[in-house]
């Protein structure tokens, strides 16, 4: 036993010597690795420029070399510890006493201590080497990115300097020629596209800086300032390009070929031409501080057209107004072939296409430039374009929406251009016909609708059948009974009859031709010789010729009354025409008044209006003078409006006749009283139509309720009645619209008559002044004139009282 204890003690001593050396080495390694780890942690963050990163990389490489040189010793010590632990493994005994202290127990404790130290040293070594590698890789990536940033910044600086040189070489927009604006716009856009690479480079360099910031690497102050300077230069360059492009585009819009700037010279101080957001022009009077849609010259033209209101025949009144408009717009010089050619150049082939104001201006400018070139005359193109645009907008875009159909544009220009009327008919028909040369009711109604807008703008639409063109379409299709479409021959045949809705167009052509006509005859009324313009010859009386002013205004001589029929001439008469008129006059001498009343003269094709009244309701376009006694006619129509129950002559017809009498009559006395009577009739008719409209609107609901009843029976009679009521409802709505238009016209006529009455009063004042200054015979003449005026006023008052009395008697009897 003693020998065994001695042997164990010797082994313990040897074990202690080996383990002590190993533990010292492991402790030394742990302390060194801990110091190196702290040294690595104390290293500065990676710098933000290439020089700093390169210096840090060299220092870190030296640090890694130091760590790497210590590696063999560390690996040998760890291998020795592994071998020691293999020879002396440590295991916990199953049953040990707490206070037992034996050699084996000591050996186990030493082995456990060696194992712990070896594990700590191994972990510290692996952690240190991993951190060194990671930091080295981070430095390499950072250096690579910084080199990229540096190269990109140098390249971008050169590109920006070159682009800024181009920018600095730009001329001010105000110094550029108008014709070169588009070229400069294209060049600026190309320059902007060429800078796409610079834009991508700036994006790339900013992305690199962002990636460095994410990896906890911040650029140095120098690099950060350089990058910020590049960004500011790039933003300034971008802003300069956008501003330059905007200025060029604004200048091209305001001053270029497609602008309206050249039209600003169409007005003079204090007027200024302005443009609304939808490109529609309006006009500012700085002196009066007012704005209006109409050009100042157009306003003067409309005021001058009021001089023609004394013409009693609506077609001639409308035609003469359009003739003045035609001359003011210089369209009387424009040939139809030139108009068609410009339409083709502007690609205005589809009638349904909607044009804006700029397109209309382009087309009008091309028209007037061609006119100036063909006619070799000096034309104020800005003024003509602006006034023609103004007229077209008044006719087809009174709401100033800035849109106009091509068909409307063509109708306005073709109607007023210088061409044969048959050629105009053919061209307008081609605009609405199909490839087979036929047109249906829908397209024909579109054409007639565009045509009726021209007299509508002049306030004359009621004289041509109103705004509803369906009766005119039905009248035209009677030329081809039973066919769904008509040919151009049918349309020309119908137009040759001068239908009521478009009779103003052929009359306009006759007015144009008659301007240069001279007739070797003396006017029966004003004694003018020779007669210029229209010449009217009576086919009832021999040697009775009348000039156009006397005839159209209804002027007659005292005690001499004209008799129909009357022949109109707008060209000098030939010997054959004279013989023909002599024969007709001789034949008419033996005809009674009843014959002429049964065979009235009518120079147009009457069209049944939406009111479905008899054809005598519409005003005559052919020359026909009104009855002499205006007051008796008013009384007659007023009595018929109360007593006539026949549906063929509704109150609307009688009311229109009364309004027409007021319009055509030249009487100034008691005008307000007659207008009041007409206004009352109009209000009564409006209330009656409104009641029928409400009744018709309620009827379809009753029909629909019956169909949904529990009985569920479909009554054909109720359905038919509902359809009739709907049709009647639409007719009533149209009639109400026309009556409202008539009411507006009546108000206009009232204002005109009041102005006339004011003029009469001024004349009386002047006569009274003359009476004061003069005496004797002149005073007696004044008393006679005053007595005649008082007598006429008394007769007018009595006539109005009789009219009221008869109306009350008729209403009481009803």
Residue pairs with C-beta under 8 A, 6 or more apart in sequence:
8 103
9 103
11 103
12 103
12 106
12 107
15 88
15 107
15 110
16 110
18 84
19 84
19 88
19 110
19 111
19 113
19 114
22 77
22 80
22 81
22 84
22 114
23 110
23 113
23 114
23 117
25 77
25 80
26 77
26 81
26 114
26 117
26 118
26 120
26 121
27 117
29 73
29 74
29 77
29 121
29 124
29 125
30 117
30 120
30 121
30 124
32 70
33 74
33 121
33 124
33 125
33 128
34 124
36 63
36 66
36 67
36 128
37 124
37 127
37 128
37 131
39 63
40 63
40 128
40 131
40 132
40 135
43 56
43 59
43 60
43 63
43 135
44 56
45 216
45 217
46 52
46 53
46 56
46 138
46 139
46 142
46 216
46 217
47 53
47 55
47 56
47 217
47 220
48 146
48 212
48 217
48 218
48 219
48 220
48 223
48 224
49 146
49 219
49 220
49 222
49 223
50 143
50 146
50 147
50 150
52 220
53 139
53 142
53 143
53 146
54 143
56 139
57 136
57 139
57 140
57 143
60 132
60 135
60 136
60 139
61 136
63 132
64 132
64 136
67 128
67 129
67 132
71 125
74 121
74 125
77 121
78 118
78 121
78 122
78 125
81 114
81 115
81 117
81 118
82 118
84 111
84 114
85 111
85 114
85 115
85 118
88 107
88 110
88 111
89 111
90 107
90 108
90 109
90 111
90 112
90 115
91 108
92 108
96 105
138 215
141 215
142 212
142 215
142 217
145 208
145 211
145 212
146 212
146 223
148 208
149 205
149 208
149 209
149 212
149 219
149 223
149 227
150 223
152 201
152 204
152 205
152 208
153 205
153 223
153 226
153 227
153 230
155 201
156 198
156 201
156 202
156 205
156 230
156 234
157 230
159 197
159 198
159 201
160 198
160 230
160 233
160 234
160 237
163 191
163 195
163 198
163 237
164 233
164 237
166 191
167 237
167 240
167 241
167 244
170 244
173 244
173 247
173 248
173 251
176 184
176 248
176 251
178 251
178 255
178 256
178 257
181 248
181 251
181 252
181 255
181 256
182 252
182 256
184 248
185 245
185 248
185 249
185 252
188 241
188 244
188 245
188 248
189 245
191 241
192 241
192 245
195 237
195 241
198 234
199 234
202 230
202 231
202 234
205 227
205 230
206 227
206 231
209 219
209 227
212 218
212 219
218 224
219 227
252 258
252 259
253 259
254 260
254 261
255 261
258 358
258 362
260 273
260 275
260 279
260 281
260 357
260 358
260 361
262 381
262 382
263 273
263 281
263 361
263 382
263 385
263 386
264 272
264 273
264 382
265 382
265 383
266 273
266 295
266 297
266 380
266 382
266 383
266 385
266 386
266 387
267 273
267 283
267 295
267 296
267 386
269 286
270 285
270 286
270 287
270 288
271 283
271 284
271 285
271 286
271 296
272 283
272 284
272 286
273 281
273 282
273 283
273 284
273 386
274 281
274 282
274 283
274 284
274 291
275 281
275 282
276 282
276 400
276 402
278 356
278 357
278 400
278 401
278 402
279 356
279 357
279 358
279 402
280 293
280 357
280 393
280 397
280 400
280 401
280 402
281 357
281 386
281 389
281 390
282 291
282 292
282 293
283 291
283 292
283 293
283 294
283 295
283 296
284 290
284 291
285 291
285 292
285 296
292 299
293 390
293 393
293 394
293 400
294 302
294 390
294 394
295 386
295 387
295 390
297 328
297 383
297 387
298 387
298 390
298 391
298 394
301 324
301 325
301 328
301 387
304 324
305 321
305 324
305 325
305 458
306 752
308 317
308 320
308 321
308 324
309 317
309 752
310 553
310 666
311 317
311 320
311 552
311 553
312 552
312 553
312 554
312 625
312 626
312 664
313 552
313 619
313 620
313 621
313 622
313 623
313 624
314 460
314 463
314 464
314 619
314 621
315 463
315 464
315 503
315 504
315 507
315 604
315 619
315 621
316 507
316 511
316 552
316 621
316 623
317 460
317 552
318 455
318 458
318 460
318 463
318 464
318 504
318 507
319 504
319 507
319 508
319 510
319 511
320 511
321 458
322 415
322 416
322 454
322 458
322 504
322 508
323 508
323 511
323 512
323 515
325 391
325 416
326 332
326 416
326 508
328 387
329 384
329 387
329 388
329 391
329 416
330 368
330 371
330 379
330 384
331 388
331 413
331 416
331 417
331 418
332 416
332 418
332 512
333 371
333 375
333 377
333 418
334 367
334 371
334 413
334 417
334 418
335 374
335 417
335 418
335 419
336 414
336 417
336 418
336 419
336 423
336 424
336 427
338 367
338 370
338 371
338 374
339 367
339 413
339 414
339 417
340 427
341 370
342 363
342 366
342 367
342 370
343 349
343 363
343 410
345 366
346 359
346 362
346 363
346 366
348 355
348 363
348 406
348 409
348 410
349 406
350 406
351 405
351 406
351 407
351 410
351 431
351 432
351 446
352 405
352 406
352 407
353 405
353 406
354 403
354 404
354 405
354 406
355 363
355 403
355 404
355 405
355 406
355 409
356 402
356 403
356 404
357 389
357 393
357 402
360 389
360 392
360 404
360 409
361 385
361 389
363 409
364 384
364 385
364 388
364 389
365 381
365 385
367 413
368 379
368 381
368 384
368 385
369 381
371 379
372 378
372 379
372 381
391 412
392 404
392 408
392 409
392 412
393 400
393 404
394 457
395 408
395 412
395 453
395 454
395 456
395 457
396 404
396 405
396 408
396 409
396 412
396 450
396 453
397 403
397 404
398 457
405 450
407 431
407 432
407 446
407 447
407 450
408 450
408 453
410 428
410 431
411 428
411 447
411 450
411 451
411 453
411 454
412 454
414 424
414 427
414 428
415 424
415 451
415 454
415 505
415 508
417 424
421 505
421 506
421 509
422 492
424 505
425 491
425 492
425 495
426 488
426 492
428 447
428 451
429 439
429 447
429 488
429 491
429 492
430 488
431 447
432 439
432 443
432 444
432 446
432 447
433 439
433 443
433 488
434 485
437 487
437 488
438 485
438 486
438 487
439 447
439 485
439 486
439 491
440 484
440 485
441 473
441 477
441 484
444 473
444 476
444 477
444 486
444 491
445 469
445 470
445 473
448 469
448 472
448 473
448 501
448 502
449 467
449 469
451 501
451 502
451 505
452 461
452 464
452 465
452 467
452 469
452 501
452 502
454 504
455 461
455 463
455 464
455 504
456 467
459 744
459 745
459 748
460 504
461 467
461 741
462 656
462 738
462 741
462 742
462 745
463 618
463 619
464 500
464 501
464 502
464 503
464 504
464 618
465 471
465 472
465 500
465 501
465 607
465 609
465 618
466 609
466 610
466 611
466 734
466 738
466 741
467 737
467 738
467 741
468 609
468 610
468 734
468 738
469 501
470 610
471 501
471 607
471 608
471 609
471 610
472 499
472 500
472 501
472 502
472 607
474 608
475 494
475 499
475 605
475 607
475 608
476 486
476 490
476 491
476 494
476 499
477 483
477 486
479 486
479 490
479 491
479 493
479 494
480 486
480 487
480 490
494 605
495 502
495 506
497 604
497 605
498 506
498 507
498 603
498 604
498 605
498 621
499 604
499 605
499 607
500 604
500 605
500 606
500 607
500 618
500 621
501 607
503 604
503 605
503 621
504 621
507 621
510 534
510 568
510 570
511 534
511 570
513 570
513 571
514 533
514 534
514 548
514 570
514 571
515 533
517 532
517 533
517 534
517 535
517 569
517 570
517 571
517 572
518 530
518 531
518 532
518 572
519 530
519 531
519 532
519 535
519 545
519 569
519 572
519 573
520 529
520 530
520 572
521 529
521 530
521 531
521 535
521 545
522 528
522 529
522 530
522 531
522 545
523 529
523 531
523 545
523 546
523 547
523 550
524 544
524 545
524 546
524 550
524 557
524 560
525 546
525 547
525 550
525 555
525 556
525 557
526 547
526 549
526 550
526 555
528 547
531 545
531 547
531 548
532 547
533 547
533 548
533 549
533 570
534 547
534 548
534 551
534 552
534 568
534 569
534 570
535 545
535 546
535 547
535 548
535 568
535 569
535 570
535 573
536 545
536 546
536 547
536 548
536 551
536 566
536 567
536 568
536 569
536 623
537 544
537 545
537 546
537 566
537 567
537 569
537 581
538 544
538 545
538 546
538 562
538 563
538 565
538 566
538 567
538 585
539 564
539 565
539 566
539 567
539 581
539 584
539 585
539 588
540 563
540 564
540 565
540 585
540 588
540 589
541 562
541 563
541 585
542 582
542 585
544 562
546 562
546 566
549 555
550 556
551 566
551 623
551 625
552 623
554 625
554 626
554 664
554 666
556 562
556 625
561 628
562 625
563 596
564 596
564 600
564 601
564 624
564 625
565 584
565 588
565 596
565 601
566 601
566 623
566 624
567 581
567 584
568 603
568 622
568 623
569 577
573 581
600 624
601 622
601 624
602 620
602 622
603 620
603 621
603 622
603 623
604 620
604 621
604 622
606 615
606 618
607 618
608 615
609 617
609 618
609 738
610 731
610 734
610 735
610 738
611 617
611 650
611 652
611 653
611 656
611 735
611 738
612 731
613 648
613 649
613 650
613 652
613 653
613 656
614 648
614 649
614 653
617 653
617 656
617 657
619 660
626 633
626 661
626 664
626 665
627 633
630 661
630 665
630 666
630 667
631 667
631 796
631 799
633 661
633 665
634 658
634 661
634 662
634 665
634 674
634 803
635 799
635 802
635 803
635 806
637 654
637 657
637 658
637 661
638 658
638 677
638 681
638 803
638 806
638 807
639 806
639 807
639 810
640 649
640 654
641 651
641 654
641 655
641 658
641 681
642 806
642 807
642 810
642 811
642 814
643 810
643 814
644 654
651 681
651 684
651 685
651 688
652 685
652 735
652 738
652 739
654 681
655 678
655 681
655 682
655 685
655 739
655 742
656 742
658 677
658 678
658 681
659 678
659 742
659 745
659 746
659 749
662 671
662 674
662 675
662 678
662 746
662 749
662 753
663 745
663 749
667 796
668 753
668 756
668 757
668 760
669 792
669 793
669 796
670 793
670 796
670 797
670 799
670 800
671 750
671 753
671 754
671 756
671 757
672 750
672 754
673 800
674 800
675 746
675 749
675 750
675 753
677 803
677 804
677 807
678 746
679 743
679 746
682 739
682 742
682 743
682 746
685 739
686 736
686 739
689 732
689 735
689 736
689 739
690 736
692 728
692 732
693 729
693 732
693 733
693 736
696 725
696 726
696 728
696 729
696 732
697 729
699 721
699 722
699 725
700 722
700 725
700 726
703 718
703 719
703 721
703 722
706 715
706 718
707 714
707 718
764 789
767 782
767 785
767 786
770 778
770 782
771 778
771 779
771 782
